[in-house]
Amino acid sequence: MNTEKRIKVGDIELAVQEFGDAGHQAIVLIMGLGMPMVSWPESFCVALAA
């Protein structure tokens, strides 16, 4: 499963994508300042989730 959503905490809004089974442990990938999250290849994210 690949879902995109936004999470707001106070004045900060984060765009997130979720891959895999929600029951599994999470892996957080952080892209550097000024880089969009789509810079991570989707195939890489899917492989990590598997």
Order of alpha helices (4+ residues) and beta strands (2+ residues): beta-beta-alpha
